Amino acid sequence: MQKARKNGRKRIYSDPDDRYFRKHFNRLVRENGGQWIVLAEGKLVGIGKKKKLPGLIQKVHLNYPKATPFVAPIPTKEELECVL
């Protein structure tokens, strides 16, 4: 769930899944680049190849029935170097 907090005049939206992904991004790229991550309510559900996604998403629905799964590819170091 996104939460809004006021910072002066701006509203800053904060999502626990997005926070987790940003906080652990460097380690995820280093250790799991090229795979996919699935989060729910700011908690890691699993990391795996694309073919594992249906099972990981099912795990979210079973353990976090009200959550919308956060599913994202984890870039490789090489992919990030191309961006820079």
OpenMM code with the backbone's topology and positions (N, CA, C; nanometers):
from openmm import Vec3, app, unit

residues = "MET GLN LYS ALA ARG LYS ASN GLY ARG LYS ARG ILE TYR SER ASP PRO ASP ASP ARG TYR PHE ARG LYS HIS PHE ASN ARG LEU VAL ARG GLU ASN GLY GLY GLN TRP ILE VAL LEU ALA GLU GLY LYS LEU VAL GLY ILE GLY LYS LYS LYS LYS LEU PRO GLY LEU ILE GLN LYS VAL HIS LEU ASN TYR PRO LYS ALA THR PRO PHE VAL ALA PRO ILE PRO THR LYS GLU GLU LEU GLU CYS VAL LEU".split()
positions = [
    Vec3(0.0830, -0.1161, 0.0000),
    Vec3(0.0000, 0.0000, 0.0000),
    Vec3(0.0887, 0.1241, 0.0000),
    Vec3(0.0552, 0.2185, -0.0845),
    Vec3(0.1310, 0.3417, -0.0890),
    Vec3(0.0821, 0.4350, 0.0197),
    Vec3(0.1758, 0.5030, 0.0799),
    Vec3(0.1422, 0.6016, 0.1810),
    Vec3(0.1941, 0.7361, 0.1339),
    Vec3(0.1173, 0.8396, 0.1601),
    Vec3(0.1597, 0.9746, 0.1239),
    Vec3(0.1982, 1.0485, 0.2504),
    Vec3(0.3071, 1.1202, 0.2431),
    Vec3(0.3430, 1.2073, 0.3538),
    Vec3(0.3823, 1.3413, 0.2957),
    Vec3(0.3535, 1.4424, 0.3682),
    Vec3(0.3830, 1.5762, 0.3190),
    Vec3(0.5255, 1.6134, 0.3547),
    Vec3(0.5937, 1.6708, 0.2599),
    Vec3(0.7289, 1.7209, 0.2778),
    Vec3(0.7259, 1.8644, 0.2260),
    Vec3(0.6918, 1.9580, 0.3148),
    Vec3(0.6689, 2.0941, 0.2671),
    Vec3(0.5398, 2.0946, 0.1883),
    Vec3(0.5465, 2.1310, 0.0626),
    Vec3(0.4281, 2.1333, -0.0237),
    Vec3(0.4130, 2.0049, -0.1056),
    Vec3(0.5195, 1.9289, -0.1159),
    Vec3(0.5160, 1.8072, -0.1980),
    Vec3(0.4557, 1.6920, -0.1194),
    Vec3(0.3939, 1.6025, -0.1925),
    Vec3(0.3514, 1.4758, -0.1340),
    Vec3(0.4457, 1.3689, -0.1853),
    Vec3(0.5001, 1.2933, -0.0949),
    Vec3(0.5930, 1.1874, -0.1314),
    Vec3(0.5221, 1.0546, -0.1072),
    Vec3(0.5113, 0.9749, -0.2127),
    Vec3(0.4456, 0.8454, -0.2008),
    Vec3(0.5514, 0.7398, -0.1722),
    Vec3(0.5227, 0.6576, -0.0764),
    Vec3(0.6174, 0.5566, -0.0335),
    Vec3(0.5498, 0.4201, -0.0390),
    Vec3(0.6156, 0.3269, -0.1038),
    Vec3(0.5627, 0.1919, -0.1172),
    Vec3(0.6647, 0.0954, -0.0566),
    Vec3(0.6241, 0.0045, 0.0323),
    Vec3(0.7202, -0.0850, 0.0962),
    Vec3(0.7949, -0.1752, -0.0027),
    Vec3(0.7298, -0.2168, -0.1099),
    Vec3(0.7977, -0.3014, -0.2084),
    Vec3(0.9046, -0.2215, -0.2827),
    Vec3(0.8705, -0.1002, -0.3198),
    Vec3(0.9664, -0.0133, -0.3881),
    Vec3(1.0847, 0.0182, -0.2960),
    Vec3(1.0570, 0.0445, -0.1690),
    Vec3(1.1653, 0.0705, -0.0727),
    Vec3(1.2582, -0.0492, -0.0623),
    Vec3(1.2013, -0.1701, -0.0529),
    Vec3(1.2840, -0.2912, -0.0445),
    Vec3(1.3731, -0.3023, -0.1676),
    Vec3(1.3137, -0.2843, -0.2850),
    Vec3(1.3881, -0.2996, -0.4104),
    Vec3(1.5030, -0.1985, -0.4170),
    Vec3(1.4758, -0.0739, -0.3814),
    Vec3(1.5814, 0.0285, -0.3855),
    Vec3(1.6887, 0.0014, -0.2810),
    Vec3(1.6498, -0.0362, -0.1606),
    Vec3(1.7456, -0.0600, -0.0524),
    Vec3(1.8418, -0.1742, -0.0852),
    Vec3(1.7919, -0.2783, -0.1493),
    Vec3(1.8721, -0.3981, -0.1749),
    Vec3(1.9209, -0.4080, -0.3203),
    Vec3(1.9003, -0.3017, -0.3971),
    Vec3(1.9270, -0.3064, -0.5411),
    Vec3(2.0691, -0.3520, -0.5750),
    Vec3(2.1708, -0.2934, -0.5141),
    Vec3(2.3094, -0.3293, -0.5477),
    Vec3(2.3379, -0.4766, -0.5221),
    Vec3(2.2922, -0.5266, -0.4080),
    Vec3(2.3137, -0.6687, -0.3767),
    Vec3(2.2366, -0.7580, -0.4733),
    Vec3(2.1147, -0.7181, -0.5063),
    Vec3(2.0336, -0.7971, -0.5996),
    Vec3(2.1030, -0.8068, -0.7354),
    Vec3(2.1551, -0.6955, -0.7851),
    Vec3(2.2252, -0.6965, -0.9141),
    Vec3(2.3483, -0.7858, -0.9058),
    Vec3(2.4246, -0.7711, -0.7988),
    Vec3(2.5484, -0.8487, -0.7823),
    Vec3(2.5215, -0.9994, -0.7712),
    Vec3(2.4197, -1.0366, -0.6944),
    Vec3(2.3963, -1.1779, -0.6656),
    Vec3(2.2904, -1.2437, -0.7538),
    Vec3(2.1971, -1.1648, -0.8095),
    Vec3(2.0835, -1.2243, -0.8796),
    Vec3(2.0512, -1.1573, -1.0124),
    Vec3(2.1469, -1.0855, -1.0683),
    Vec3(2.1231, -1.0181, -1.1960),
    Vec3(2.0762, -1.1170, -1.3026),
    Vec3(1.9780, -1.0753, -1.3820),
    Vec3(1.9239, -1.1611, -1.4865),
    Vec3(1.8049, -1.2445, -1.4417),
    Vec3(1.7726, -1.2386, -1.3133),
    Vec3(1.6576, -1.3116, -1.2613),
    Vec3(1.5448, -1.2131, -1.2308),
    Vec3(1.4374, -1.2633, -1.1747),
    Vec3(1.3206, -1.1826, -1.1407),
    Vec3(1.2994, -1.1851, -0.9908),
    Vec3(1.2466, -1.0752, -0.9360),
    Vec3(1.2170, -1.0658, -0.7936),
    Vec3(1.0661, -1.0504, -0.7759),
    Vec3(1.0145, -1.1120, -0.6706),
    Vec3(0.8729, -1.0993, -0.6354),
    Vec3(0.8663, -1.0588, -0.4886),
    Vec3(0.7968, -0.9474, -0.4645),
    Vec3(0.7803, -0.8940, -0.3298),
    Vec3(0.6317, -0.8769, -0.2995),
    Vec3(0.6001, -0.8747, -0.1714),
    Vec3(0.4633, -0.8446, -0.1278),
    Vec3(0.4715, -0.7794, 0.0094),
    Vec3(0.4067, -0.6658, 0.0226),
    Vec3(0.4026, -0.5933, 0.1495),
    Vec3(0.5419, -0.5676, 0.2058),
    Vec3(0.6374, -0.5407, 0.1174),
    Vec3(0.7735, -0.5098, 0.1598),
    Vec3(0.8564, -0.6300, 0.1994),
    Vec3(0.8056, -0.7493, 0.1699),
    Vec3(0.8774, -0.8720, 0.2066),
    Vec3(0.9137, -0.9502, 0.0809),
    Vec3(1.0321, -1.0092, 0.0828),
    Vec3(1.0780, -1.0903, -0.0284),
    Vec3(1.0007, -1.2216, -0.0319),
    Vec3(0.9362, -1.2484, -0.1442),
    Vec3(0.8645, -1.3749, -0.1626),
    Vec3(0.9565, -1.4737, -0.2320),
    Vec3(1.0328, -1.4265, -0.3307),
    Vec3(1.1253, -1.5148, -0.3988),
    Vec3(1.1965, -1.4462, -0.5133),
    Vec3(1.3035, -1.5122, -0.5572),
    Vec3(1.3833, -1.4682, -0.6719),
    Vec3(1.4058, -1.5903, -0.7579),
    Vec3(1.3900, -1.5742, -0.8885),
    Vec3(1.4127, -1.6880, -0.9760),
    Vec3(1.4041, -1.6505, -1.1221),
    Vec3(1.4242, -1.7496, -1.2045),
    Vec3(1.4113, -1.7315, -1.3490),
    Vec3(1.2659, -1.7054, -1.3843),
    Vec3(1.2422, -1.6547, -1.5034),
    Vec3(1.1080, -1.6160, -1.5467),
    Vec3(1.0082, -1.7319, -1.5358),
    Vec3(1.0525, -1.8533, -1.5600),
    Vec3(0.9603, -1.9676, -1.5560),
    Vec3(0.9102, -1.9971, -1.4144),
    Vec3(0.9765, -1.9435, -1.3102),
    Vec3(0.9322, -1.9623, -1.1717),
    Vec3(0.8267, -1.8601, -1.1290),
    Vec3(0.8042, -1.7575, -1.2089),
    Vec3(0.7133, -1.6500, -1.1696),
    Vec3(0.5715, -1.6962, -1.1341),
    Vec3(0.5088, -1.7830, -1.2127),
    Vec3(0.3727, -1.8235, -1.1754),
    Vec3(0.3651, -1.8830, -1.0340),
    Vec3(0.4613, -1.9640, -0.9971),
    Vec3(0.4621, -2.0230, -0.8633),
    Vec3(0.4862, -1.9197, -0.7552),
    Vec3(0.5746, -1.8237, -0.7819),
    Vec3(0.6014, -1.7186, -0.6843),
    Vec3(0.4802, -1.6269, -0.6671),
    Vec3(0.4130, -1.5966, -0.7770),
    Vec3(0.2934, -1.5124, -0.7698),
    Vec3(0.1823, -1.5861, -0.6947),
    Vec3(0.1709, -1.7144, -0.7178),
    Vec3(0.0717, -1.7946, -0.6441),
    Vec3(0.1021, -1.7913, -0.4941),
    Vec3(0.2304, -1.7960, -0.4606),
    Vec3(0.2722, -1.7892, -0.3205),
    Vec3(0.2286, -1.6560, -0.2579),
    Vec3(0.2374, -1.5477, -0.3346),
    Vec3(0.1908, -1.4174, -0.2858),
    Vec3(0.0416, -1.4244, -0.2563),
    Vec3(-0.0357, -1.4770, -0.3518),
    Vec3(-0.1812, -1.4830, -0.3344),
    Vec3(-0.2215, -1.5689, -0.2143),
    Vec3(-0.1452, -1.6731, -0.1857),
    Vec3(-0.1754, -1.7590, -0.0710),
    Vec3(-0.1379, -1.6933, 0.0614),
    Vec3(-0.0208, -1.6284, 0.0652),
    Vec3(0.0303, -1.5735, 0.1906),
    Vec3(-0.0069, -1.4279, 0.2154),
    Vec3(-0.0368, -1.3541, 0.1101),
    Vec3(-0.0723, -1.2123, 0.1204),
    Vec3(-0.1940, -1.1866, 0.0317),
    Vec3(-0.3107, -1.2367, 0.0682),
    Vec3(-0.4273, -1.2331, -0.0208),
    Vec3(-0.4722, -1.0940, -0.0631),
    Vec3(-0.4425, -0.9918, 0.0140),
    Vec3(-0.4854, -0.8567, -0.0214),
    Vec3(-0.3771, -0.7781, -0.0968),
    Vec3(-0.2597, -0.8349, -0.1093),
    Vec3(-0.1469, -0.7637, -0.1711),
    Vec3(-0.1452, -0.7815, -0.3222),
    Vec3(-0.0956, -0.6795, -0.3880),
    Vec3(-0.0651, -0.6882, -0.5306),
    Vec3(0.0827, -0.7208, -0.5408),
    Vec3(0.1198, -0.8307, -0.6066),
    Vec3(0.2616, -0.8671, -0.6132),
    Vec3(0.3437, -0.7613, -0.6866),
    Vec3(0.4626, -0.7360, -0.6361),
    Vec3(0.5620, -0.6534, -0.7036),
    Vec3(0.6522, -0.7512, -0.7770),
    Vec3(0.6532, -0.7442, -0.9081),
    Vec3(0.7321, -0.8361, -0.9913),
    Vec3(0.8200, -0.7518, -1.0826),
    Vec3(0.9516, -0.7757, -1.0787),
    Vec3(1.0422, -0.6953, -1.1605),
    Vec3(1.1645, -0.7762, -1.1999),
    Vec3(1.2180, -0.7490, -1.3196),
    Vec3(1.3445, -0.8109, -1.3566),
    Vec3(1.4577, -0.7417, -1.2813),
    Vec3(1.5576, -0.8191, -1.2456),
    Vec3(1.6772, -0.7641, -1.1822),
    Vec3(1.7821, -0.7503, -1.2920),
    Vec3(1.8278, -0.6291, -1.3199),
    Vec3(1.9249, -0.6129, -1.4279),
    Vec3(2.0596, -0.6743, -1.3923),
    Vec3(2.1350, -0.7064, -1.4954),
    Vec3(2.2724, -0.7535, -1.4758),
    Vec3(2.3652, -0.6322, -1.4689),
    Vec3(2.4872, -0.6530, -1.4198),
    Vec3(2.5853, -0.5439, -1.4162),
    Vec3(2.6088, -0.4882, -1.5552),
    Vec3(2.6150, -0.5763, -1.6542),
    Vec3(2.6409, -0.5339, -1.7923),
    Vec3(2.5270, -0.4462, -1.8448),
    Vec3(2.4048, -0.4810, -1.8115),
    Vec3(2.2916, -0.4010, -1.8554),
    Vec3(2.2973, -0.2606, -1.7946),
    Vec3(2.3376, -0.2520, -1.6700),
    Vec3(2.3490, -0.1216, -1.6050),
    Vec3(2.4615, -0.0391, -1.6647),
    Vec3(2.5720, -0.1044, -1.7008),
    Vec3(2.6842, -0.0323, -1.7622),
    Vec3(2.6444, 0.0282, -1.8955),
    Vec3(2.5584, -0.0394, -1.9693),
    Vec3(2.5118, 0.0134, -2.0976),
    Vec3(2.4287, 0.1392, -2.0791),
    Vec3(2.3561, 0.1468, -1.9701),
    Vec3(2.2723, 0.2622, -1.9418),
    Vec3(2.3595, 0.3827, -1.9092),
    Vec3(2.4671, 0.3591, -1.8382),
    Vec3(2.5552, 0.4690, -1.7987),
    Vec3(2.6414, 0.5057, -1.9157),
] * unit.nanometer
topology = app.Topology()
chain = topology.addChain("A")
for resn in residues:
    res = topology.addResidue(resn, chain)
    for name in ("N", "CA", "C"):
        topology.addAtom(name, app.Element.getBySymbol(name[0]), res)
